[in-house]
Amino acid sequence: MPAEKNLTRELALVPEDSALLIVDVQNLCARRDGGEFKERPDAEIARDYAEYFGQLAEVAVPNMQRLVTACRTASVEVLYTTIESLTRDGRDRSLDYKISGFNVPKGSWDAKVIDELAPEEDEMVFPKSSSSVFISTNIDYVMRNLGVKQLVICGLRTDHCVESAIRDACDLGYLVTQVTDACASITRARHENSLQTIKGYCRQVTTDDLLAELGA
């Protein structure tokens, strides 16, 4: 079927209608001593994860810092989601997380947003226990209360929780912008494959593109 006339994803952000969502940039999976990596030997990290940590340190996290600063200045709501159970033992987790043996206990260090992107006092963090923030939190309800219509998404990992958030946000009626160089996955190839897979759902821009749009 042809697209409806005058409808497009390629719309510049209207700050008062927009929010930035930082997905799962937390100690668990963004730190060498985080729960996902701390038991792995250095040789394995060097062999399998050097590319990932390099992308985080050199590209994704610095770009997310720039986005957060610009969005705060432009009065774009900054929101965060982290993987974190509502309980210490994770009994509230999704079935998938239970089968995977994946639990980030309530209140743990692993569950905290990394210091470089620490939320300000009045910014909201949504702890989730499933891949998509829209499945296991009330973020949709909150964003509708805030009047959000356009959602900018970035974070970790491109082909996992970022992609899940994009799909669900689109299905719920938000106009989604993915910031392509403010996301990362375990390998660059996985990151690039995800960008190609999801591009039909959202507008894709670089950090520089979005900062220019916001007048930063």
C-alpha positions in Angstrom: 0.0 0.0 0.0 1.2 3.5 -0.7 2.2 5.7 2.2 -0.4 8.2 3.4 0.2 11.7 1.9 2.1 14.2 3.9 3.2 11.7 6.5 6.9 11.3 7.1 9.5 10.2 9.7 11.9 12.8 8.5 10.8 15.6 10.9 13.1 17.8 12.9 12.6 17.7 16.6 10.2 20.0 18.3 11.9 20.3 21.7 8.7 20.7 23.8 7.3 17.5 22.1 10.5 15.5 22.5 12.4 13.3 24.8 15.9 11.6 24.7 16.0 8.0 25.9 19.4 6.6 27.0 19.1 2.8 26.9 21.0 0.6 29.4 24.3 2.5 29.6 25.0 1.1 33.0 27.9 -0.4 35.0 26.7 -4.0 34.3 27.5 -3.8 30.6 29.6 -0.7 30.0 32.4 -1.3 32.6 35.2 -3.9 32.5 34.4 -4.6 36.2 30.7 -4.8 35.5 28.7 -8.0 36.2 28.8 -9.1 32.5 32.6 -9.0 32.3 34.2 -9.0 35.7 34.6 -12.8 35.8 36.1 -13.0 32.3 39.9 -13.2 32.0 41.8 -10.4 30.4 42.8 -12.5 27.4 39.1 -13.1 26.6 38.3 -9.4 26.9 41.2 -8.5 24.7 40.2 -11.1 22.1 36.4 -10.7 22.1 35.5 -7.3 23.5 38.3 -4.9 22.7 36.3 -3.5 19.8 33.2 -3.0 22.0 35.0 -1.2 24.8 36.9 0.9 22.2 33.6 2.0 20.6 32.1 2.8 23.9 35.1 4.9 25.1 35.9 6.6 21.9 32.6 7.1 20.1 29.3 6.1 21.8 29.7 7.5 25.3 31.2 10.8 24.3 28.4 11.3 21.7 25.8 10.5 24.4 27.3 13.0 26.7 27.0 15.6 23.9 23.4 14.7 23.3 22.5 14.9 27.0 24.1 18.3 27.3 22.3 19.6 24.2 18.9 18.2 25.2 19.1 19.6 28.7 19.9 23.0 27.2 17.1 22.8 24.7 14.6 21.6 27.4 14.2 18.2 25.8 13.3 15.7 28.5 16.2 13.3 29.3 15.1 9.8 30.3 17.0 6.7 31.2 16.3 3.0 31.3 18.5 0.4 33.0 18.3 -3.4 33.4 17.3 -3.9 37.0 15.0 -6.2 38.8 12.4 -4.9 41.2 13.7 -7.5 43.8 17.1 -8.7 44.9 16.5 -12.3 43.8 14.9 -11.3 40.5 11.7 -13.2 40.9 9.9 -10.4 39.0 12.0 -10.9 35.8 10.7 -11.8 32.5 10.7 -15.6 31.6 13.4 -14.9 29.0 15.7 -13.3 31.6 15.0 -16.2 34.0 15.8 -18.8 31.3 19.0 -16.8 30.5 20.0 -16.7 34.2 20.1 -12.9 33.8 19.5 -10.9 37.0 20.6 -7.4 38.0 19.5 -7.1 41.6 17.5 -4.1 42.8 19.7 -1.3 44.0 23.0 -2.9 42.9 26.0 -1.1 41.5 25.5 -3.0 38.2 22.1 -1.3 37.8 23.4 2.2 38.0 23.9 4.5 35.0 27.6 5.1 34.4 29.0 8.2 36.0 29.8 9.9 32.7 26.0 10.0 32.0 24.7 10.3 35.5 21.1 11.5 35.6 20.4 14.8 37.2 18.3 14.9 40.4 14.9 15.4 38.6 15.5 13.1 35.6 13.7 9.8 35.4 15.2 6.4 35.4 13.1 3.4 34.4 14.3 0.0 35.7 13.3 -2.8 33.4 13.4 -6.6 33.6 12.8 -7.3 29.9 14.5 -6.4 26.7 12.0 -3.6 25.8 11.5 -0.7 28.2 7.9 -0.5 27.0 7.1 -4.1 28.2 8.2 -4.0 31.8 7.9 -0.3 32.8 5.3 2.5 32.7 7.4 4.7 30.4 4.6 5.0 27.8 2.2 6.3 30.4 4.7 8.8 31.7 5.8 10.0 28.3 2.1 10.6 27.3 1.7 12.6 30.5 4.8 14.6 29.5 3.3 15.3 26.0 6.1 13.4 24.2 5.5 12.8 20.6 9.0 12.5 19.2 11.5 10.1 20.9 15.3 10.1 20.4 16.8 6.8 21.2 20.4 5.7 21.8 22.5 3.5 24.0 23.2 -0.3 24.4 23.1 -2.5 22.7 22.1 -1.5 19.2 20.9 -5.0 18.2 19.2 -5.8 21.5 17.4 -3.4 23.8 17.8 -0.3 21.5 16.2 -2.1 18.6 13.4 -3.5 20.9 12.7 0.0 22.2 12.6 1.5 18.6 10.1 -1.1 17.4 7.8 -0.8 20.3 7.9 3.0 20.4 7.0 3.1 16.7 4.1 0.7 17.2 2.8 2.9 20.1 2.7 5.9 17.8 5.9 7.8 18.6 8.1 9.4 15.9 11.5 7.8 16.6 14.9 9.2 15.8 17.9 6.8 16.3 21.3 8.5 16.8 23.5 6.0 15.0 26.8 6.9 16.4 25.5 7.1 20.0 24.8 3.3 20.1 27.1 0.3 20.3 27.1 -3.4 20.1 29.6 -6.2 20.8 31.0 -5.8 17.3 30.9 -3.1 14.7 29.3 -5.6 12.3 26.4 -6.3 14.6 25.9 -2.6 15.1 25.8 -1.9 11.4 23.5 -4.9 10.7 21.1 -3.6 13.3 21.1 -0.1 11.8 20.2 -1.6 8.4 17.5 -3.8 9.9 15.7 -1.1 11.9 16.0 1.8 9.5 12.6 1.3 8.1 11.0 2.1 11.5 12.8 5.3 12.4 14.7 8.4 11.3 18.4 7.8 11.6 20.8 10.7 12.2 24.3 11.2 13.6 25.1 13.1 16.8 26.4 16.1 14.8 23.1 16.1 12.8 21.0 16.2 15.9 23.1 18.8 17.6 22.8 21.1 14.5 19.1 20.5 14.6 18.9 21.6 18.2 21.1 24.6 17.5 23.8 23.3 19.8 
